[in-house]
Amino acid sequence: MDLEARSLQPNVKAVLLAKLREYKSDLNNLKSEHKRLASANSNQAARDDLLESGMADAMSVSANQRGRLMMSTERLNESSDRIKESRRTMLETEELGVSILQDLYQQRQSLLHANDTVFLLLKVPYRLHLLTGKFEGKDERKRLMRKGGRKNK
């Protein structure tokens, strides 16, 4: 087109060359716009690919984290169950200990009462002797005297 416009008459030639320059300028602008959009689309496609692979990585990481979280939760629940079982065992042991201590207290009271009774019964013949001036069981008195003598030594 440029060659044809130059071969024409000078008055038409100037107008056609000006239009031709304008068209070339428009064409260059459109080409650069097309390149920019094409590179933006390719950049966008590359970006989308990266994001999709990143999302896949994030999903695998998320699944991995979810698995670890579930495992940790399961271990925590097992530990809680063991603590509850230990607490139940402790309470049963405490109840048994209280019961044993109550039984031992009752046995102690029985022994103390029996000791007091024996002591009182041993004093009765001695008191009778003091009251009556006689001691009917001489052998018993000798035995008591021997015991008393041994305790004092």
N, CA, C and O atoms as a GROMACS GRO file, in nm:
protein
  612
    1MET      N    1   0.082  -0.119   0.000
    1MET     CA    2   0.000   0.000   0.000
    1MET      C    3   0.086   0.125   0.000
    1MET      O    4   0.052   0.226  -0.062
    2ASP      N    5   0.195   0.117   0.068
    2ASP     CA    6   0.284   0.231   0.073
    2ASP      C    7   0.341   0.262  -0.066
    2ASP      O    8   0.353   0.379  -0.103
    3LEU      N    9   0.374   0.163  -0.140
    3LEU     CA   10   0.428   0.182  -0.276
    3LEU      C   11   0.322   0.240  -0.370
    3LEU      O   12   0.352   0.328  -0.451
    4GLU      N   13   0.204   0.193  -0.360
    4GLU     CA   14   0.096   0.245  -0.445
    4GLU      C   15   0.070   0.392  -0.416
    4GLU      O   16   0.051   0.471  -0.509
    5ALA      N   17   0.068   0.430  -0.286
    5ALA     CA   18   0.042   0.568  -0.250
    5ALA      C   19   0.153   0.660  -0.300
    5ALA      O   20   0.124   0.775  -0.334
    6ARG      N   21   0.274   0.617  -0.306
    6ARG     CA   22   0.386   0.700  -0.352
    6ARG      C   23   0.385   0.718  -0.505
    6ARG      O   24   0.436   0.816  -0.560
    7SER      N   25   0.326   0.621  -0.567
    7SER     CA   26   0.324   0.633  -0.716
    7SER      C   27   0.210   0.721  -0.766
    7SER      O   28   0.203   0.749  -0.885
    8LEU      N   29   0.122   0.765  -0.681
    8LEU     CA   30   0.009   0.849  -0.722
    8LEU      C   31   0.051   0.996  -0.731
    8LEU      O   32   0.165   1.034  -0.702
    9GLN      N   33  -0.045   1.076  -0.772
    9GLN     CA   34  -0.020   1.220  -0.787
    9GLN      C   35   0.007   1.282  -0.650
    9GLN      O   36  -0.042   1.232  -0.549
   10PRO      N   37   0.086   1.390  -0.646
   10PRO     CA   38   0.130   1.449  -0.520
   10PRO      C   39   0.016   1.498  -0.431
   10PRO      O   40   0.029   1.485  -0.309
   11ASN      N   41  -0.094   1.552  -0.479
   11ASN     CA   42  -0.200   1.601  -0.391
   11ASN      C   43  -0.272   1.484  -0.323
   11ASN      O   44  -0.308   1.494  -0.205
   12VAL      N   45  -0.294   1.374  -0.394
   12VAL     CA   46  -0.360   1.256  -0.338
   12VAL      C   47  -0.258   1.178  -0.254
   12VAL      O   48  -0.292   1.115  -0.153
   13LYS      N   49  -0.135   1.185  -0.299
   13LYS     CA   50  -0.030   1.109  -0.234
   13LYS      C   51  -0.013   1.153  -0.089
   13LYS      O   52   0.001   1.066  -0.002
   14ALA      N   53  -0.014   1.281  -0.058
   14ALA     CA   54   0.005   1.332   0.077
   14ALA      C   55  -0.108   1.286   0.169
   14ALA      O   56  -0.083   1.247   0.283
   15VAL      N   57  -0.232   1.291   0.120
   15VAL     CA   58  -0.348   1.250   0.202
   15VAL      C   59  -0.340   1.100   0.230
   15VAL      O   60  -0.361   1.057   0.343
   16LEU      N   61  -0.310   1.023   0.128
   16LEU     CA   62  -0.307   0.877   0.145
   16LEU      C   63  -0.190   0.836   0.236
   16LEU      O   64  -0.204   0.745   0.318
   17LEU      N   65  -0.076   0.901   0.223
   17LEU     CA   66   0.038   0.868   0.310
   17LEU      C   67   0.006   0.902   0.456
   17LEU      O   68   0.046   0.827   0.546
   18ALA      N   69  -0.064   1.014   0.481
   18ALA     CA   70  -0.102   1.051   0.618
   18ALA      C   71  -0.197   0.946   0.676
   18ALA      O   72  -0.181   0.904   0.791
   19LYS      N   73  -0.298   0.904   0.593
   19LYS     CA   74  -0.390   0.801   0.640
   19LYS      C   75  -0.316   0.669   0.665
   19LYS      O   76  -0.342   0.598   0.762
   20LEU      N   77  -0.224   0.639   0.575
   20LEU     CA   78  -0.147   0.516   0.588
   20LEU      C   79  -0.064   0.516   0.717
   20LEU      O   80  -0.058   0.415   0.787
   21ARG      N   81  -0.001   0.629   0.749
   21ARG     CA   82   0.074   0.640   0.874
   21ARG      C   83  -0.018   0.624   0.994
   21ARG      O   84   0.018   0.560   1.093
   22GLU      N   85  -0.137   0.683   0.986
   22GLU     CA   86  -0.236   0.670   1.094
   22GLU      C   87  -0.277   0.525   1.111
   22GLU      O   88  -0.287   0.477   1.224
   23TYR      N   89  -0.302   0.455   1.004
   23TYR     CA   90  -0.341   0.314   1.010
   23TYR      C   91  -0.229   0.227   1.067
   23TYR      O   92  -0.253   0.136   1.147
   24LYS      N   93  -0.106   0.257   1.023
   24LYS     CA   94   0.007   0.182   1.076
   24LYS      C   95   0.022   0.203   1.226
   24LYS      O   96   0.050   0.109   1.300
   25SER      N   97   0.003   0.325   1.270
   25SER     CA   98   0.010   0.357   1.411
   25SER      C   99  -0.099   0.281   1.489
   25SER      O  100  -0.073   0.223   1.594
   26ASP      N  101  -0.221   0.284   1.433
   26ASP     CA  102  -0.330   0.208   1.496
   26ASP      C  103  -0.299   0.059   1.502
   26ASP      O  104  -0.323  -0.008   1.602
   27LEU      N  105  -0.243   0.009   1.391
   27LEU     CA  106  -0.208  -0.133   1.386
   27LEU      C  107  -0.104  -0.167   1.491
   27LEU      O  108  -0.115  -0.269   1.560
   28ASN      N  109  -0.002  -0.082   1.503
   28ASN     CA  110   0.102  -0.106   1.605
   28ASN      C  111   0.042  -0.101   1.746
   28ASN      O  112   0.077  -0.183   1.831
   29ASN      N  113  -0.046  -0.006   1.770
   29ASN     CA  114  -0.112   0.004   1.901
   29ASN      C  115  -0.195  -0.122   1.931
   29ASN      O  116  -0.193  -0.176   2.042
   30LEU      N  117  -0.266  -0.168   1.829
   30LEU     CA  118  -0.347  -0.289   1.848
   30LEU      C  119  -0.259  -0.411   1.871
   30LEU      O  120  -0.293  -0.498   1.952
   31LYS      N  121  -0.145  -0.420   1.800
   31LYS     CA  122  -0.054  -0.531   1.820
   31LYS      C  123   0.001  -0.531   1.963
   31LYS      O  124   0.005  -0.634   2.030
   32SER      N  125   0.044  -0.413   2.008
   32SER     CA  126   0.098  -0.406   2.144
   32SER      C  127  -0.010  -0.438   2.249
   32SER      O  128   0.017  -0.502   2.350
   33GLU      N  129  -0.132  -0.393   2.224
   33GLU     CA  130  -0.245  -0.425   2.314
   33GLU      C  131  -0.270  -0.576   2.316
   33GLU      O  132  -0.292  -0.635   2.421
   34HIS      N  133  -0.265  -0.636   2.195
   34HIS     CA  134  -0.285  -0.781   2.185
   34HIS      C  135  -0.176  -0.856   2.262
   34HIS      O  136  -0.206  -0.952   2.333
   35LYS      N  137  -0.051  -0.813   2.247
   35LYS     CA  138   0.060  -0.877   2.318
   35LYS      C  139   0.042  -0.864   2.469
   35LYS      O  140   0.063  -0.959   2.545
   36ARG      N  141   0.003  -0.744   2.510
   36ARG     CA  142  -0.017  -0.720   2.654
   36ARG      C  143  -0.126  -0.811   2.709
   36ARG      O  144  -0.108  -0.873   2.814
   37LEU      N  145  -0.238  -0.820   2.638
   37LEU     CA  146  -0.348  -0.906   2.683
   37LEU      C  147  -0.311  -1.053   2.677
   37LEU      O  148  -0.347  -1.131   2.766
   38ALA      N  149  -0.239  -1.090   2.573
   38ALA     CA  150  -0.198  -1.230   2.562
   38ALA      C  151  -0.101  -1.266   2.674
   38ALA      O  152  -0.111  -1.373   2.734
   39SER      N  153  -0.008  -1.175   2.703
   39SER     CA  154   0.086  -1.204   2.812
   39SER      C  155   0.011  -1.203   2.946
   39SER      O  156   0.043  -1.282   3.035
   40ALA      N  157  -0.087  -1.115   2.962
   40ALA     CA  158  -0.166  -1.113   3.086
   40ALA      C  159  -0.243  -1.243   3.100
   40ALA      O  160  -0.252  -1.299   3.209
   41ASN      N  161  -0.299  -1.290   2.986
   41ASN     CA  162  -0.371  -1.418   2.992
   41ASN      C  163  -0.277  -1.533   3.023
   41ASN      O  164  -0.311  -1.623   3.100
   42SER      N  165  -0.159  -1.531   2.961
   42SER     CA  166  -0.064  -1.639   2.989
   42SER      C  167  -0.014  -1.628   3.133
   42SER      O  168   0.004  -1.729   3.200
   43ASN      N  169   0.007  -1.504   3.181
   43ASN     CA  170   0.045  -1.484   3.320
   43ASN      C  171  -0.067  -1.531   3.413
   43ASN      O  172  -0.042  -1.594   3.516
   44GLN      N  173  -0.189  -1.499   3.374
   44GLN     CA  174  -0.304  -1.541   3.454
   44GLN      C  175  -0.314  -1.694   3.456
   44GLN      O  176  -0.341  -1.754   3.560
   45ALA      N  177  -0.291  -1.755   3.339
   45ALA     CA  178  -0.296  -1.902   3.332
   45ALA      C  179  -0.185  -1.962   3.418
   45ALA      O  180  -0.208  -2.058   3.491
   46ALA      N  181  -0.066  -1.904   3.408
   46ALA     CA  182   0.045  -1.952   3.490
   46ALA      C  183   0.015  -1.932   3.638
   46ALA      O  184   0.043  -2.018   3.722
   47ARG      N  185  -0.041  -1.819   3.668
   47ARG     CA  186  -0.079  -1.789   3.806
   47ARG      C  187  -0.184  -1.887   3.856
   47ARG      O  188  -0.175  -1.936   3.969
   48ASP      N  189  -0.284  -1.914   3.771
   48ASP     CA  190  -0.386  -2.011   3.808
   48ASP      C  191  -0.326  -2.149   3.830
   48ASP      O  192  -0.362  -2.220   3.924
   49ASP      N  193  -0.232  -2.187   3.742
   49ASP     CA  194  -0.166  -2.316   3.760
   49ASP      C  195  -0.091  -2.322   3.893
   49ASP      O  196  -0.097  -2.421   3.966
   50LEU      N  197  -0.020  -2.213   3.922
   50LEU     CA  198   0.052  -2.208   4.048
   50LEU      C  199  -0.044  -2.215   4.167
   50LEU      O  200  -0.020  -2.287   4.264
   51LEU      N  201  -0.153  -2.140   4.158
   51LEU     CA  202  -0.250  -2.141   4.267
   51LEU      C  203  -0.313  -2.278   4.284
   51LEU      O  204  -0.334  -2.325   4.396
   52GLU      N  205  -0.342  -2.343   4.171
   52GLU     CA  206  -0.402  -2.476   4.180
   52GLU      C  207  -0.304  -2.574   4.243
   52GLU      O  208  -0.342  -2.656   4.326
   53SER      N  209  -0.178  -2.568   4.203
   53SER     CA  210  -0.079  -2.658   4.264
   53SER      C  211  -0.059  -2.620   4.410
   53SER      O  212  -0.040  -2.707   4.496
   54GLY      N  213  -0.063  -2.490   4.438
   54GLY     CA  214  -0.054  -2.445   4.578
   54GLY      C  215  -0.173  -2.493   4.659
   54GLY      O  216  -0.158  -2.531   4.775
   55MET      N  217  -0.289  -2.490   4.597
   55MET     CA  218  -0.409  -2.539   4.667
   55MET      C  219  -0.398  -2.688   4.691
   55MET      O  220  -0.438  -2.738   4.796
   56ALA      N  221  -0.343  -2.760   4.594
   56ALA     CA  222  -0.325  -2.905   4.612
   56ALA      C  223  -0.229  -2.930   4.727
   56ALA      O  224  -0.252  -3.018   4.811
   57ASP      N  225  -0.119  -2.852   4.730
   57ASP     CA  226  -0.024  -2.865   4.841
   57ASP      C  227  -0.092  -2.829   4.973
   57ASP      O  228  -0.075  -2.898   5.073
   58ALA      N  229  -0.169  -2.721   4.971
   58ALA     CA  230  -0.239  -2.678   5.092
   58ALA      C  231  -0.340  -2.784   5.135
   58ALA      O  232  -0.357  -2.809   5.255
   59MET      N  233  -0.406  -2.847   5.039
   59MET     CA  234  -0.502  -2.951   5.074
   59MET      C  235  -0.431  -3.072   5.135
   59MET      O  236  -0.481  -3.131   5.230
   60SER      N  237  -0.316  -3.110   5.080
   60SER     CA  238  -0.244  -3.224   5.136
   60SER      C  239  -0.190  -3.189   5.274
   60SER      O  240  -0.192  -3.271   5.366
   61VAL      N  241  -0.141  -3.066   5.289
   61VAL     CA  242  -0.095  -3.021   5.421
   61VAL      C  243  -0.212  -3.018   5.517
   61VAL      O  244  -0.199  -3.060   5.632
   62SER      N  245  -0.325  -2.969   5.471
   62SER     CA  246  -0.443  -2.963   5.556
   62SER      C  247  -0.488  -3.103   5.596
   62SER      O  248  -0.525  -3.125   5.712
   63ALA      N  249  -0.486  -3.197   5.503
   63ALA     CA  250  -0.524  -3.335   5.534
   63ALA      C  251  -0.425  -3.394   5.634
   63ALA      O  252  -0.465  -3.467   5.724
   64ASN      N  253  -0.298  -3.364   5.617
   64ASN     CA  254  -0.195  -3.413   5.708
   64ASN      C  255  -0.217  -3.355   5.848
   64ASN      O  256  -0.211  -3.427   5.948
   65GLN      N  257  -0.243  -3.225   5.853
   65GLN     CA  258  -0.269  -3.161   5.982
   65GLN      C  259  -0.395  -3.217   6.046
   65GLN      O  260  -0.400  -3.238   6.167
   66ARG      N  261  -0.497  -3.240   5.966
   66ARG     CA  262  -0.622  -3.295   6.017
   66ARG      C  263  -0.597  -3.433   6.077
   66ARG      O  264  -0.651  -3.466   6.183
   67GLY      N  265  -0.516  -3.514   6.009
   67GLY     CA  266  -0.483  -3.647   6.059
   67GLY      C  267  -0.409  -3.641   6.192
   67GLY      O  268  -0.440  -3.714   6.286
   68ARG      N  269  -0.310  -3.551   6.199
   68ARG     CA  270  -0.237  -3.535   6.325
   68ARG      C  271  -0.328  -3.484   6.436
   68ARG      O  272  -0.316  -3.527   6.550
   69LEU      N  273  -0.418  -3.392   6.402
   69LEU     CA  274  -0.511  -3.340   6.501
   69LEU      C  275  -0.603  -3.450   6.552
   69LEU      O  276  -0.630  -3.458   6.672
   70MET      N  277  -0.652  -3.534   6.463
   70MET     CA  278  -0.739  -3.643   6.504
   70MET      C  279  -0.664  -3.742   6.593
   70MET      O  280  -0.719  -3.793   6.691
   71MET      N  281  -0.537  -3.770   6.558
   71MET     CA  282  -0.457  -3.861   6.639
   71MET      C  283  -0.433  -3.801   6.778
   71MET      O  284  -0.441  -3.871   6.879
   72SER      N  285  -0.403  -3.672   6.782
   72SER     CA  286  -0.381  -3.605   6.910
   72SER      C  287  -0.508  -3.605   6.994
   72SER      O  288  -0.504  -3.626   7.115
   73THR      N  289  -0.621  -3.581   6.930
   73THR     CA  290  -0.749  -3.581   7.001
   73THR      C  291  -0.778  -3.719   7.057
   73THR      O  292  -0.827  -3.732   7.170
   74GLU      N  293  -0.748  -3.822   6.980
   74GLU     CA  294  -0.771  -3.959   7.026
   74GLU      C  295  -0.683  -3.991   7.147
   74GLU      O  296  -0.730  -4.051   7.244
   75ARG      N  297  -0.556  -3.952   7.140
   75ARG     CA  298  -0.466  -3.974   7.254
   75ARG      C  299  -0.513  -3.897   7.377
   75ARG      O  300  -0.505  -3.947   7.489
   76LEU      N  301  -0.561  -3.776   7.355
   76LEU     CA  302  -0.611  -3.695   7.467
   76LEU      C  303  -0.733  -3.761   7.531
   76LEU      O  304  -0.746  -3.765   7.653
   77ASN      N  305  -0.823  -3.814   7.448
   77ASN     CA  306  -0.941  -3.883   7.501
   77ASN      C  307  -0.900  -4.008   7.578
   77ASN      O  308  -0.956  -4.036   7.684
   78GLU      N  309  -0.803  -4.084   7.526
   78GLU     CA  310  -0.755  -4.203   7.598
   78GLU      C  311  -0.694  -4.164   7.732
   78GLU      O  312  -0.717  -4.232   7.832
   79SER      N  313  -0.617  -4.056   7.733
   79SER     CA  314  -0.557  -4.010   7.859
   79SER      C  315  -0.665  -3.968   7.958
   79SER      O  316  -0.655  -3.996   8.077
   80SER      N  317  -0.767  -3.900   7.908
   80SER     CA  318  -0.879  -3.859   7.995
   80SER      C  319  -0.949  -3.980   8.053
   80SER      O  320  -0.985  -3.981   8.171
   81ASP      N  321  -0.968  -4.084   7.972
   81ASP     CA  322  -1.032  -4.206   8.021
   81ASP      C  323  -0.946  -4.273   8.129
   81ASP      O  324  -0.998  -4.320   8.230
   82ARG      N  325  -0.814  -4.276   8.107
   82ARG     CA  326  -0.726  -4.335   8.208
   82ARG      C  327  -0.730  -4.255   8.338
   82ARG      O  328  -0.728  -4.312   8.446
   83ILE      N  329  -0.735  -4.123   8.326
   83ILE     CA  330  -0.742  -4.038   8.446
   83ILE      C  331  -0.872  -4.064   8.520
   83ILE      O  332  -0.873  -4.074   8.643
   84LYS      N  333  -0.984  -4.076   8.447
   84LYS     CA  334  -1.113  -4.104   8.512
   84LYS      C  335  -1.110  -4.240   8.582
   84LYS      O  336  -1.160  -4.253   8.694
   85GLU      N  337  -1.051  -4.340   8.517
   85GLU     CA  338  -1.041  -4.473   8.576
   85GLU      C  339  -0.953  -4.470   8.701
   85GLU      O  340  -0.986  -4.533   8.802
   86SER      N  341  -0.843  -4.397   8.695
   86SER     CA  342  -0.754  -4.383   8.811
   86SER      C  343  -0.826  -4.313   8.925
   86SER      O  344  -0.811  -4.350   9.041
   87ARG      N  345  -0.902  -4.213   8.892
   87ARG     CA  346  -0.978  -4.140   8.995
   87ARG      C  347  -1.080  -4.232   9.061
   87ARG      O  348  -1.098  -4.229   9.183
   88ARG      N  349  -1.149  -4.314   8.979
   88ARG     CA  350  -1.248  -4.406   9.034
   88ARG      C  351  -1.179  -4.507   9.127
   88ARG      O  352  -1.230  -4.536   9.235
   89THR      N  353  -1.064  -4.559   9.085
   89THR     CA  354  -0.989  -4.654   9.167
   89THR      C  355  -0.945  -4.588   9.298
   89THR      O  356  -0.951  -4.649   9.404
   90MET      N  357  -0.900  -4.462   9.289
   90MET     CA  358  -0.856  -4.389   9.407
   90MET      C  359  -0.972  -4.374   9.506
   90MET      O  360  -0.954  -4.392   9.626
   91LEU      N  361  -1.091  -4.339   9.456
   91LEU     CA  362  -1.206  -4.321   9.544
   91LEU      C  363  -1.246  -4.453   9.610
   91LEU      O  364  -1.281  -4.456   9.728
   92GLU      N  365  -1.241  -4.564   9.534
   92GLU     CA  366  -1.272  -4.694   9.592
   92GLU      C  367  -1.171  -4.730   9.701
   92GLU      O  368  -1.208  -4.781   9.806
   93THR      N  369  -1.043  -4.702   9.675
   93THR     CA  370  -0.938  -4.730   9.773
   93THR      C  371  -0.957  -4.645   9.897
   93THR      O  372  -0.938  -4.692  10.009
   94GLU      N  373  -0.995  -4.520   9.877
   94GLU     CA  374  -1.019  -4.432   9.991
   94GLU      C  375  -1.135  -4.483  10.076
   94GLU      O  376  -1.126  -4.482  10.199
   95GLU      N  377  -1.244  -4.527  10.012
   95GLU     CA  378  -1.358  -4.582  10.085
   95GLU      C  379  -1.317  -4.706  10.163
   95GLU      O  380  -1.358  -4.723  10.278
   96LEU      N  381  -1.236  -4.792  10.102
   96LEU     CA  382  -1.189  -4.913  10.169
   96LEU      C  383  -1.101  -4.876  10.288
   96LEU      O  384  -1.113  -4.936  10.395
   97GLY      N  385  -1.014  -4.778  10.272
   97GLY     CA  386  -0.929  -4.732  10.381
   97GLY      C  387  -1.010  -4.676  10.497
   97GLY      O  388  -0.979  -4.703  10.613
   98VAL      N  389  -1.113  -4.600  10.466
   98VAL     CA  390  -1.199  -4.544  10.572
   98VAL      C  391  -1.268  -4.657  10.647
   98VAL      O  392  -1.278  -4.654  10.769
   99SER      N  393  -1.316  -4.757  10.572
   99SER     CA  394  -1.384  -4.871  10.634
   99SER      C  395  -1.288  -4.947  10.726
   99SER      O  396  -1.325  -4.985  10.837
  100ILE      N  397  -1.164  -4.969  10.680
  100ILE     CA  398  -1.064  -5.039  10.761
  100ILE      C  399  -1.032  -4.959  10.887
  100ILE      O  400  -1.022  -5.015  10.996
  101LEU      N  401  -1.016  -4.827  10.872
  101LEU     CA  402  -0.988  -4.743  10.990
  101LEU      C  403  -1.103  -4.746  11.090
  101LEU      O  404  -1.079  -4.746  11.211
  102GLN      N  405  -1.226  -4.749  11.041
  102GLN     CA  406  -1.341  -4.758  11.132
  102GLN      C  407  -1.341  -4.891  11.207
  102GLN      O  408  -1.366  -4.896  11.328
  103ASP      N  409  -1.312  -4.999  11.135
  103ASP     CA  410  -1.305  -5.131  11.199
  103ASP      C  411  -1.194  -5.134  11.305
  103ASP      O  412  -1.215  -5.184  11.415
  104LEU      N  413  -1.076  -5.079  11.270
  104LEU     CA  414  -0.966  -5.074  11.366
  104LEU      C  415  -1.001  -4.990  11.488
  104LEU      O  416  -0.964  -5.025  11.600
  105TYR      N  417  -1.072  -4.881  11.468
  105TYR     CA  418  -1.114  -4.797  11.581
  105TYR      C  419  -1.208  -4.875  11.673
  105TYR      O  420  -1.194  -4.869  11.795
  106GLN      N  421  -1.302  -4.948  11.614
  106GLN     CA  422  -1.396  -5.027  11.695
  106GLN      C  423  -1.321  -5.136  11.771
  106GLN      O  424  -1.351  -5.162  11.888
  107GLN      N  425  -1.224  -5.200  11.705
  107GLN     CA  426  -1.146  -5.304  11.773
  107GLN      C  427  -1.064  -5.244  11.886
  107GLN      O  428  -1.049  -5.306  11.992
  108ARG      N  429  -1.011  -5.125  11.864
  108ARG     CA  430  -0.934  -5.058  11.969
  108ARG      C  431  -1.023  -5.027  12.089
  108ARG      O  432  -0.984  -5.048  12.204
  109GLN      N  433  -1.143  -4.978  12.060
  109GLN     CA  434  -1.236  -4.948  12.169
  109GLN      C  435  -1.272  -5.074  12.246
  109GLN      O  436  -1.283  -5.073  12.369
  110SER      N  437  -1.291  -5.185  12.172
  110SER     CA  438  -1.323  -5.313  12.238
  110SER      C  439  -1.207  -5.358  12.327
  110SER      O  440  -1.229  -5.402  12.440
  111LEU      N  441  -1.084  -5.347  12.275
  111LEU     CA  442  -0.968  -5.385  12.354
  111LEU      C  443  -0.950  -5.298  12.478
  111LEU      O  444  -0.919  -5.348  12.586
  112LEU      N  445  -0.970  -5.168  12.461
  112LEU     CA  446  -0.960  -5.078  12.577
  112LEU      C  447  -1.066  -5.112  12.681
  112LEU      O  448  -1.038  -5.113  12.801
  113HIS      N  449  -1.186  -5.140  12.637
  113HIS     CA  450  -1.294  -5.176  12.730
  113HIS      C  451  -1.261  -5.308  12.799
  113HIS      O  452  -1.280  -5.321  12.920
  114ALA      N  453  -1.211  -5.408  12.723
  114ALA     CA  454  -1.172  -5.536  12.782
  114ALA      C  455  -1.060  -5.516  12.883
  114ALA      O  456  -1.062  -5.577  12.990
  115ASN      N  457  -0.962  -5.432  12.852
  115ASN     CA  458  -0.852  -5.404  12.944
  115ASN      C  459  -0.904  -5.342  13.072
  115ASN      O  460  -0.864  -5.381  13.182
  116ASP      N  461  -0.994  -5.245  13.059
  116ASP     CA  462  -1.052  -5.182  13.179
  116ASP      C  463  -1.128  -5.284  13.262
  116ASP      O  464  -1.120  -5.283  13.385
  117THR      N  465  -1.202  -5.372  13.194
  117THR     CA  466  -1.280  -5.474  13.265
  117THR      C  467  -1.187  -5.568  13.341
  117THR      O  468  -1.213  -5.600  13.457
  118VAL      N  469  -1.080  -5.615  13.277
  118VAL     CA  470  -0.983  -5.704  13.343
  118VAL      C  471  -0.920  -5.634  13.461
  118VAL      O  472  -0.906  -5.692  13.568
  119PHE      N  473  -0.882  -5.512  13.443
  119PHE     CA  474  -0.820  -5.435  13.552
  119PHE      C  475  -0.916  -5.422  13.670
  119PHE      O  476  -0.876  -5.439  13.785
  120LEU      N  477  -1.042  -5.393  13.642
  120LEU     CA  478  -1.140  -5.382  13.749
  120LEU      C  479  -1.164  -5.516  13.817
  120LEU      O  480  -1.178  -5.522  13.940
  121LEU      N  481  -1.168  -5.623  13.740
  121LEU     CA  482  -1.189  -5.754  13.798
  121LEU      C  483  -1.072  -5.797  13.886
  121LEU      O  484  -1.092  -5.866  13.986
  122LEU      N  485  -0.952  -5.758  13.849
  122LEU     CA  486  -0.837  -5.790  13.932
  122LEU      C  487  -0.835  -5.708  14.060
  122LEU      O  488  -0.780  -5.753  14.160
  123LYS      N  489  -0.893  -5.592  14.059
  123LYS     CA  490  -0.897  -5.506  14.178
  123LYS      C  491  -1.006  -5.552  14.276
  123LYS      O  492  -0.996  -5.525  14.395
  124VAL      N  493  -1.109  -5.620  14.227
  124VAL     CA  494  -1.222  -5.658  14.314
  124VAL      C  495  -1.177  -5.748  14.430
  124VAL      O  496  -1.212  -5.719  14.544
  125PRO      N  497  -1.099  -5.857  14.404
  125PRO     CA  498  -1.058  -5.939  14.520
  125PRO      C  499  -0.973  -5.861  14.619
  125PRO      O  500  -0.985  -5.879  14.740
  126TYR      N  501  -0.886  -5.772  14.567
  126TYR     CA  502  -0.802  -5.693  14.656
  126TYR      C  503  -0.889  -5.600  14.742
  126TYR      O  504  -0.865  -5.585  14.861
  127ARG      N  505  -0.987  -5.540  14.682
  127ARG     CA  506  -1.077  -5.451  14.757
  127ARG      C  507  -1.162  -5.529  14.857
  127ARG      O  508  -1.190  -5.481  14.967
  128LEU      N  509  -1.201  -5.650  14.818
  128LEU     CA  510  -1.277  -5.734  14.912
  128LEU      C  511  -1.190  -5.766  15.034
  128LEU      O  512  -1.238  -5.765  15.147
  129HIS      N  513  -1.067  -5.792  15.009
  129HIS     CA  514  -0.974  -5.821  15.119
  129HIS      C  515  -0.961  -5.701  15.211
  129HIS      O  516  -0.960  -5.714  15.333
  130LEU      N  517  -0.952  -5.585  15.151
  130LEU     CA  518  -0.943  -5.464  15.233
  130LEU      C  519  -1.070  -5.444  15.314
  130LEU      O  520  -1.065  -5.402  15.430
  131LEU      N  521  -1.183  -5.475  15.252
  131LEU     CA  522  -1.309  -5.457  15.323
  131LEU      C  523  -1.329  -5.564  15.432
  131LEU      O  524  -1.371  -5.532  15.543
  132THR      N  525  -1.301  -5.682  15.401
  132THR     CA  526  -1.328  -5.791  15.495
  132THR      C  527  -1.209  -5.826  15.579
  132THR      O  528  -1.224  -5.891  15.682
  133GLY      N  529  -1.092  -5.786  15.539
  133GLY     CA  530  -0.973  -5.819  15.613
  133GLY      C  531  -0.921  -5.956  15.578
  133GLY      O  532  -0.821  -6.000  15.635
  134LYS      N  533  -0.984  -6.023  15.489
  134LYS     CA  534  -0.942  -6.156  15.450
  134LYS      C  535  -0.919  -6.158  15.299
  134LYS      O  536  -0.976  -6.079  15.224
  135PHE      N  537  -0.838  -6.248  15.261
  135PHE     CA  538  -0.819  -6.271  15.117
  135PHE      C  539  -0.837  -6.418  15.095
  135PHE      O  540  -0.756  -6.500  15.139
  136GLU      N  541  -0.944  -6.452  15.026
  136GLU     CA  542  -0.980  -6.591  15.013
  136GLU      C  543  -0.884  -6.668  14.923
  136GLU      O  544  -0.854  -6.784  14.952
  137GLY      N  545  -0.838  -6.610  14.823
  137GLY     CA  546  -0.750  -6.682  14.731
  137GLY      C  547  -0.606  -6.647  14.756
  137GLY      O  548  -0.554  -6.553  14.696
  138LYS      N  549  -0.538  -6.720  14.846
  138LYS     CA  550  -0.400  -6.690  14.882
  138LYS      C  551  -0.307  -6.712  14.763
  138LYS      O  552  -0.212  -6.636  14.742
  139ASP      N  553  -0.335  -6.816  14.685
  139ASP     CA  554  -0.249  -6.842  14.569
  139ASP      C  555  -0.257  -6.726  14.469
  139ASP      O  556  -0.158  -6.686  14.408
  140GLU      N  557  -0.376  -6.675  14.456
  140GLU     CA  558  -0.396  -6.563  14.364
  140GLU      C  559  -0.318  -6.442  14.413
  140GLU      O  560  -0.258  -6.369  14.334
  141ARG      N  561  -0.320  -6.422  14.546
  141ARG     CA  562  -0.250  -6.309  14.603
  141ARG      C  563  -0.100  -6.324  14.582
  141ARG      O  564  -0.033  -6.225  14.552
  142LYS      N  565  -0.047  -6.440  14.595
  142LYS     CA  566   0.094  -6.463  14.576
  142LYS      C  567   0.132  -6.436  14.430
  142LYS      O  568   0.234  -6.374  14.401
  143ARG      N  569   0.048  -6.483  14.340
  143ARG     CA  570   0.073  -6.462  14.198
  143ARG      C  571   0.074  -6.313  14.166
  143ARG      O  572   0.160  -6.265  14.092
  144LEU      N  573  -0.021  -6.240  14.220
  144LEU     CA  574  -0.028  -6.096  14.197
  144LEU      C  575   0.093  -6.025  14.257
  144LEU      O  576   0.145  -5.930  14.199
  145MET      N  577   0.136  -6.070  14.369
  145MET     CA  578   0.250  -6.008  14.434
  145MET      C  579   0.377  -6.031  14.350
  145MET      O  580   0.460  -5.941  14.335
  146ARG      N  581   0.390  -6.153  14.296
  146ARG     CA  582   0.506  -6.182  14.215
  146ARG      C  583   0.505  -6.094  14.088
  146ARG      O  584   0.608  -6.040  14.048
  147LYS      N  585   0.390  -6.081  14.030
  147LYS     CA  586   0.380  -5.997  13.909
  147LYS      C  587   0.414  -5.854  13.943
  147LYS      O  588   0.489  -5.789  13.870
  148GLY      N  589   0.360  -5.804  14.050
  148GLY     CA  590   0.387  -5.666  14.090
  148GLY      C  591   0.532  -5.646  14.121
  148GLY      O  592   0.587  -5.539  14.091
  149GLY      N  593   0.597  -5.744  14.179
  149GLY     CA  594   0.739  -5.735  14.210
  149GLY      C  595   0.823  -5.734  14.085
  149GLY      O  596   0.925  -5.665  14.080
  150ARG      N  597   0.785  -5.807  13.985
  150ARG     CA  598   0.860  -5.810  13.861
  150ARG      C  599   0.847  -5.679  13.784
  150ARG      O  600   0.941  -5.633  13.718
  151LYS      N  601   0.731  -5.621  13.793
  151LYS     CA  602   0.710  -5.494  13.720
  151LYS      C  603   0.792  -5.382  13.782
  151LYS      O  604   0.840  -5.294  13.710
  152ASN      N  605   0.811  -5.384  13.911
  152ASN     CA  606   0.884  -5.277  13.979
  152ASN      C  607   1.033  -5.287  13.953
  152ASN      O  608   1.104  -5.187  13.964
  153LYS      N  609   1.082  -5.404  13.918
  153LYS     CA  610   1.227  -5.422  13.897
  153LYS      C  611   1.271  -5.368  13.767
  153LYS      O  612   1.390  -5.375  13.735
   0.00000   0.00000   0.00000
